[in-house]
Amino acid sequence: MTSADDVLAELAALRAGDLPTHGGRTLAYVYDSAVPGLDDLAARAHALASSVNGLDPTAFPSLLRLENDVVATAARLLGGTSETVGTVTSGGTESCLLAVLAARDARSVESPSIVLPETAHAAFHKAAHYFGVRVVAVPVDPKTFRADPAAVIAAIDDTTVLVVVSAPSYAHGVVDPVPPIAAACLERGVRCHVDACIGGWVLPFAPDAPPFDFSVPGVTSISVDLHKYAYCPKGTSVLLHANADLRRPQYFAGAAWPGYTMLNSTTQSTRSGGPVAAAWAVLRHIGDDGYRTLALTALESTRVIREGIESIDGLRVLGEPDSTLVAFASEDVDVFVVADEMRARNWYVQPQFAHRSSPANLHLTVTAANAGAEAGFLADLRASVDAARAAEPVDVPAEVVAFVEALDPDALTPQEFAGLLAAAGLGGGAVLPERMATVNTLLAAARPPLRERLLVEFLGMLYS
């Protein structure tokens, strides 16, 4: 038997190779409130409830109370009424999956479809893939990256079971025009889901936030993640429905077997009580006033960083961000090289590939932990841009790019994919190179279906 101290020491050594989760230097994936003691509170609450099972709330009534409290807090924040109901899920993707499932199963429609702006989160494409629903993706305004209400409304037909809007969209941080789209949905008798996974705990406190919540007529459901700007540990989101009738198709009951009657509110059966207990504790501890302070702090930091980016020669912010997300592009320097230079300076900024009117860009998720460090970030960004401008261009021969562009993912064998991955720098035991600009340039040249397949093969290499 290995001692507990040795096990924890080994885990700590493994964690040393990860991106930092605190301090605001990783501007994607993680959310840091910088509130002293919050991690310890969440960990202790998680430990108190980690062994209980959310599968049966009658066996563990504490979890029922905790979940109802968490849902009530989210509903109050997002314009809910006495009829608003909700479910705590494992994350934004599960919330989005369940919103699509409930909409699909609420109506008997042949070849059901969901209408969404092309900027809607990929989780909705995943839901459509899982549940056999067609996606009708509508182009957005090429300058603002917001949904075009007229185009979205025109795409609604008799097969539409759900229309999706974002508050804000992940890629550009802009809020779609929810009121006209939701009004059209109400008139047509179609559900309207607001994906507020990343903005739902910020926008209610923003002085100039566009309307997006249940106060908007026609909004039938909202997803909001607690492990984002509610600063709860990973594994908690809330899916709210305007009333219980809208939520009912989301539930699953299975009695046609000799065991207990299975009854599920989410895609999971067994659910640890740890995440909901941790979320409950964090929400109670911070409170509305605390969240207002955190949101305003993150919004102000975003403003400072955005203005600083716009002052750097060669960079431009995409759209007009409404929340705490910023994406910026350049026609002057290679943004993939800029990302590498930032990584060398101990900052992680997230590359995003070009898609339709959105060029290749770098994405920032700004949190309260970035407050006070904006000058250092901007100084390093300016130095990274200068270094990228002075560097040799990424050396990918034009004939290689043309070759990648022409590949058909359906015609390639697993062995050929392995060769492509190795050529792209993603082979060799699946260890990534220190600098990713060449890899990203090759991936950017691949059409989305090929890029998807390449990265699926790479994922398989990682987990083998």
Helices and strands as residue ranges (DSSP letters): H 4-15, H 38-49, H 61-77, E 85-89, H 92-106, E 113-117, H 122-131, E 134-138, H 149-155, E 160-166, H 178-188, E 191-195, G 203-205, E 221-225, E 237-241, H 244-247, G 248-250, E 252-254, E 262-264, H 274-310, E 316-317, E 325-329, H 335-344, E 350-352, E 361-365, G 368-370, H 374-390, H 398-406, G 409-411, H 414-423, H 437-445, H 448-462
